[in-house]
Amino acid sequence: MTSTDLRPGAGAPRRAGRREWVGLGVLALPLLLVSMDVSVLYFAVPAISRDLGATATQQLWILDIYGFVLAGLLLTMGALGERVGRRRLLMVGAFAFGAASLAAAYAPGPGSLIAARAVLAVGGATLMPSTASLVRHLFEDPKQRTTAIAIWTGAMTGGVSLGPVLSGLLLEHFWWGSVFLVNLPVMALLLVLAPVLLPEYRNPAAGRFDLLGSLLSLGAVLPLVYGMKNGAVEGFGAAQLAWVGAGLLVGAAFLVRQRRAAHPMLDLAMFRGRGFSGSLGVNTVTMFALVGHAVFVTQYLQLVLDMSPLTAALWSLLPSVGVAVAAPVAGAVSQKVNRAVVMGSGLAVAAAGFAVMSTVQPDSPLALPMVGAGLLAAGLVAVMTLVSDVVIGSVSAPKAGVAAAVSETSSELGGALGIAVLGSIGAAVYRRTVEPALAGLPTGARAAHESLAGALGTAAQLPGAAGRQLADAARQAFVDGFHVAALTGTALLLLAAVLTPVLLRSVLARPAEEVAREVGVVGAA
């Protein structure tokens, strides 16, 4: 198929047929795997550490390098796809992802595994914006596009939830490398079907690739994400604040470059529309809440309720039932109700979920946290579906990949903020609350002051009643910290639920293409 440059608004939108819907299914599979790779190693790290002799620092880099590189390259790959072609970049990314998966599965040491995970992230960064752009091209009709984007969003968010479960199941029967090998058949299928089902698209007016802008975007995102995530673990000292500050300074230089470059990789005109920029803000808030909440729920199920990792992962799938319903329902309702109102309602539902979580105790029935997590996830995924629809639908088809990359970058930053802010709040309350229970314990037992996991490890070494008392006190202290973090999340989501309809209602009442034309995005080559 030849390269085309479709222009929404130039006539009646073409309705997608069976070929396009099958193509969407082909696009959803690699997206599912890319998002799964964010979380698939959660259970495999102990086995990897044992077999490869990874140090604690190497373990952290094995886990984190994927997310860091993915976040840093999303904008670059979104812009590159405009120039080389979305399908071509998708196939290159699929090949790189498959090759890196094979290398990771048979990595002989920690260093080679870290390198393979970095290459996996490079492949993932090509796949995410490419799939979003192709969805924008395949589905011109706004109603069909909303449904398609709901499926696209569901695949992306579902992968993060399925990653730990798949990892746990595979590790029951195979060695740790199997969590990477499952990527190979899907990527092979994509390489075979993409040329048949997916047309090629590129922007003929994109101009030369902005290499300096690409380096600046990488230099802005990586320090920001690293500083925020590291601060959540070690506290926000001078080093962590320096990383965040460096990211902000390079980010400012990136914006200056984009204003002056003859062919910028990021069209800043997109941000002139309140619908686009406001939706990105909402997206950041949703990921702040979703990731910040997940940090606590994972520990609550395993450390407070004493579940095995696999059992905890299987129970964590239960809220996904609400997610599976929320995304398509939000898309359907938004066809009849103002999207800003639907977003505000989703945020209010999510706030109710956080409020439920703020009442959970160590001895609460399991139904209580499951209901809270279900409300939170359903509300937030409904919002994310509409955000993706607005972001991708409010720009011209050639710019959809960059718009999706901007949205995903805001997701990464929102998630890092959620870990940093809510995690720090919970840790501070835990340390203050558990302090009385540590009085009189040996100096070596002070590790219990740092985390619930440390406290339970210390309690296991204490005799009888002393160990039980420390474990009970530490679990209660963790739950108290969870409560304060959940109430903080509740307040933030309620504020967003009120402001979103107020600030965006008039903008999102109109078709996305109409709003985009006002700021010169649709129709611009």
Residue pairs with C-beta under 8 A, 6 or more apart in sequence:
1 199
1 200
2 200
3 85
3 200
3 201
3 202
3 204
4 137
4 199
4 200
4 201
5 201
5 202
5 203
5 204
5 397
5 398
5 525
6 137
6 140
6 201
6 397
7 396
7 397
7 522
7 523
8 140
8 396
8 397
8 513
8 522
9 513
9 514
9 517
9 522
9 523
13 140
13 141
13 142
14 140
14 141
15 140
15 141
15 144
16 138
16 139
16 140
16 141
16 144
16 148
19 197
20 138
20 139
21 148
22 197
23 134
23 138
23 197
23 198
24 135
24 138
24 139
24 148
24 151
24 152
26 189
26 190
26 193
26 194
26 197
26 198
27 131
27 134
27 135
27 152
27 198
28 131
28 151
28 152
28 155
29 155
29 186
29 189
29 190
30 90
30 94
30 97
30 127
30 131
30 186
30 187
30 190
31 127
31 128
31 131
31 152
31 155
31 156
31 159
32 155
32 156
32 158
32 159
32 162
33 97
33 159
33 182
33 183
33 186
33 187
34 97
34 123
34 124
34 127
34 128
34 156
34 159
35 155
35 156
35 157
35 158
35 159
35 160
35 163
36 159
36 160
36 162
36 163
36 166
37 66
37 120
37 124
37 159
37 163
37 183
38 66
38 67
38 70
38 159
38 160
38 163
39 160
39 161
39 163
39 164
39 167
40 163
40 164
40 166
40 167
40 179
41 48
41 62
41 63
41 167
41 179
42 63
42 163
42 164
42 167
42 309
42 313
43 164
43 167
43 168
43 171
43 309
43 310
43 313
44 167
44 171
44 176
44 179
45 59
45 62
45 63
47 171
47 175
47 176
48 54
48 59
48 62
48 110
48 113
48 176
49 59
51 175
51 176
52 107
52 108
52 109
52 110
52 113
53 109
53 110
54 62
54 110
54 113
55 110
58 110
58 111
58 114
61 114
62 110
62 113
62 114
62 117
64 229
65 114
65 117
65 118
65 121
66 117
66 118
66 120
66 121
66 124
67 121
67 225
67 412
68 121
68 222
68 225
68 226
69 118
69 121
69 122
69 125
69 222
70 121
70 124
70 125
70 128
70 412
71 221
71 222
71 225
71 408
71 409
71 412
71 413
72 125
72 217
72 218
72 221
72 222
72 225
73 121
73 122
73 125
73 218
74 125
74 128
74 129
74 221
74 405
74 406
74 408
74 409
74 412
75 214
75 217
75 221
75 265
75 266
75 402
75 405
75 406
75 409
76 125
76 214
76 217
76 218
76 265
77 89
77 93
77 125
77 126
77 128
77 129
77 130
77 401
77 405
78 129
78 133
78 265
78 401
78 402
78 403
78 404
78 405
78 406
79 206
79 209
79 210
79 213
79 214
79 265
79 266
79 401
79 402
79 405
80 89
80 126
80 209
81 89
81 126
81 129
81 130
81 133
81 202
81 401
82 202
82 203
82 206
82 398
82 399
82 401
82 402
83 202
83 203
83 206
83 209
84 202
85 200
85 201
85 202
86 130
86 133
86 134
86 137
86 200
86 201
86 202
86 401
87 130
87 134
87 194
87 195
87 198
87 199
87 200
87 201
88 200
89 126
89 130
90 126
90 127
90 130
90 131
90 134
90 190
90 194
90 198
91 190
91 191
91 194
91 195
92 126
93 122
93 123
93 124
93 125
93 126
93 127
93 130
94 123
94 127
94 187
94 190
94 191
94 194
95 123
95 187
95 191
96 119
96 122
96 123
96 126
97 120
97 123
97 124
97 127
97 183
97 187
98 123
98 183
98 184
98 187
98 188
98 191
99 119
100 116
100 117
100 119
100 120
100 122
100 123
101 116
101 120
101 180
101 181
101 183
101 184
101 187
102 180
102 181
102 184
103 112
103 115
103 116
103 119
104 113
104 116
104 117
104 120
104 177
104 180
105 177
105 178
105 180
105 181
106 177
107 113
107 116
107 177
128 156
128 404
128 405
128 408
129 401
129 402
129 404
129 405
129 408
130 401
131 152
132 152
132 388
132 392
132 400
132 401
132 403
132 404
132 405
133 201
133 397
133 398
133 400
133 401
133 404
134 198
134 201
135 145
135 148
135 149
135 152
135 392
135 400
136 145
136 392
136 393
136 397
136 400
137 199
137 201
137 397
137 400
138 148
138 198
139 145
139 148
139 149
142 393
142 511
142 512
142 513
143 335
145 389
145 392
145 393
146 331
146 334
146 335
146 389
146 393
147 328
147 331
147 332
149 331
149 385
149 388
149 389
149 392
149 393
150 327
150 328
150 330
150 331
150 385
150 389
151 327
151 328
152 388
153 327
153 381
153 384
153 385
153 388
154 323
154 324
154 327
154 381
154 385
157 323
157 381
157 384
158 320
158 323
158 324
161 316
161 317
161 320
161 323
162 317
164 309
164 313
164 316
165 310
165 313
165 314
165 316
165 317
166 179
166 182
167 179
167 313
168 309
168 310
168 313
168 314
169 310
170 178
170 179
170 182
171 178
171 179
172 310
201 397
201 398
202 398
203 398
203 399
203 525
204 525
205 398
205 525
206 263
206 398
207 262
207 263
208 262
208 263
209 263
209 265
210 257
210 258
210 261
210 263
210 264
210 265
212 257
212 261
213 254
213 257
213 258
213 261
213 264
213 265
213 266
214 265
216 250
216 251
216 253
216 254
216 257
217 254
217 265
217 266
219 247
219 250
219 254
220 247
220 248
220 250
220 251
220 253
220 254
221 247
221 251
221 409
221 412
221 413
222 247
223 243
223 244
223 246
223 247
223 250
224 243
224 244
224 247
224 248
224 251
224 413
224 416
225 247
225 412
225 413
225 416
226 243
227 240
227 241
227 242
227 243
227 244
227 246
227 247
228 240
228 244
228 413
228 416
228 417
228 419
228 420
229 416
229 419
229 420
230 239
230 240
230 243
231 237
231 240
231 241
231 244
231 420
231 424
232 419
232 420
232 423
232 424
232 427
234 240
235 424
236 420
236 424
255 268
257 264
258 264
258 265
258 266
258 268
259 268
265 402
266 402
266 406
267 399
267 402
267 521
267 524
269 519
269 520
269 521
269 524
270 276
270 277
270 394
270 395
270 399
270 403
270 406
270 519
270 521
271 277
272 519
272 520
273 394
273 507
273 515
273 516
273 518
273 519
273 521
274 503
274 504
274 507
275 390
275 394
275 504
275 507
275 508
275 512
275 515
276 390
276 391
276 394
276 395
276 403
276 516
276 519
276 521
278 500
278 503
278 504
278 507
279 386
279 387
279 390
279 391
279 407
279 504
280 387
280 391
280 406
280 407
280 410
282 343
282 347
282 383
282 387
282 496
282 500
282 504
283 383
283 384
283 387
283 391
283 407
283 410
283 411
283 414
284 410
284 411
284 413
284 414
284 417
285 347
285 414
285 492
285 493
285 496
286 347
286 350
286 380
286 383
286 384
286 387
286 414
287 410
287 411
287 412
287 413
287 414
287 415
287 418
288 414
288 415
288 417
288 418
288 421
288 422
288 489
288 492
289 350
289 354
289 376
289 380
289 418
289 489
289 492
289 493
290 376
290 377
290 380
290 415
290 418
291 414
291 415
291 416
291 418
291 419
292 415
292 417
292 418
292 419
292 421
292 422
292 423
292 485
292 489
293 354
293 357
293 373
293 376
293 418
293 422
293 486
293 489
295 418
295 419
295 422
295 423
295 426
296 357
296 422
296 426
296 482
296 485
296 486
297 316
297 357
297 369
297 373
298 312
298 316
299 452
299 453
299 478
300 360
300 369
300 478
300 479
300 482
301 307
301 311
301 312
301 315
301 316
301 369
302 308
302 309
302 312
303 452
303 453
303 456
303 475
303 478
304 362
304 452
304 475
304 478
304 479
305 312
305 362
305 366
307 315
315 366
315 370
316 373
318 370
318 373
318 374
319 370
319 373
319 374
319 376
319 377
319 378
320 377
321 374
322 374
322 375
322 377
322 378
323 377
323 378
323 381
325 378
326 346
326 377
326 378
326 379
326 381
326 382
326 385
327 381
327 382
327 385
329 382
330 342
330 346
330 381
330 382
330 383
330 385
330 386
331 385
331 386
331 389
333 342
334 342
334 386
334 389
338 501
338 505
338 508
338 509
339 386
339 389
339 390
339 504
339 508
340 500
340 501
340 503
340 504
340 505
340 507
340 508
340 509
341 501
341 505
342 382
342 386
343 383
343 386
343 387
343 500
343 501
343 504
343 508
344 496
344 497
344 498
344 500
344 501
345 379
345 497
346 378
346 379
346 380
346 382
346 383
346 386
347 379
347 380
347 383
347 493
347 494
347 496
347 497
347 500
348 379
348 493
348 494
348 497
349 375
349 378
349 379
349 382
350 375
350 376
350 377
350 378
350 379
350 380
350 383
350 493
351 379
351 489
351 490
351 493
351 494
351 497
352 375
352 379
353 371
353 372
353 373
353 374
353 375
353 376
353 377
353 378
353 379
354 372
354 376
354 486
354 487
354 489
354 490
354 493
355 372
355 486
355 487
355 490
356 368
356 369
356 371
356 372
356 375
357 369
357 372
357 373
357 376
357 482
357 486
358 482
358 483
358 486
358 487
358 490
359 368
359 483
360 368
360 369
360 372
360 479
360 482
360 483
361 479
362 472
362 475
362 476
362 479
387 407
388 404
388 407
389 512
390 508
390 512
391 403
391 404
391 406
391 407
392 400
392 403
392 404
392 407
393 512
393 513
394 403
394 512
394 513
394 515
394 516
394 521
394 522
395 402
395 403
395 516
395 521
395 522
396 516
396 521
396 522
396 523
396 524
398 525
399 521
399 524
421 488
422 485
422 488
422 489
423 485
425 481
425 484
425 485
425 488
426 478
426 481
426 482
426 484
426 485
427 451
427 481
428 481
429 477
429 480
429 481
429 483
429 484
429 485
430 451
430 452
430 474
430 477
430 478
430 480
430 481
431 449
431 450
433 476
433 477
433 480
433 481
434 448
434 449
434 455
434 473
434 474
434 477
435 449
436 473
437 448
437 469
437 470
437 473
437 474
437 477
438 445
438 446
438 448
438 449
438 470
441 448
441 458
441 462
441 470
444 458
445 458
445 461
445 462
445 470
447 454
447 455
447 457
447 458
448 454
448 455
448 457
448 458
448 459
448 470
448 474
449 455
452 474
452 475
452 477
452 478
455 470
455 471
455 473
455 474
455 477
456 471
456 474
458 470
459 467
459 468
459 470
459 471
459 474
460 467
461 467
462 470
507 515
508 515
513 522
516 522
517 523
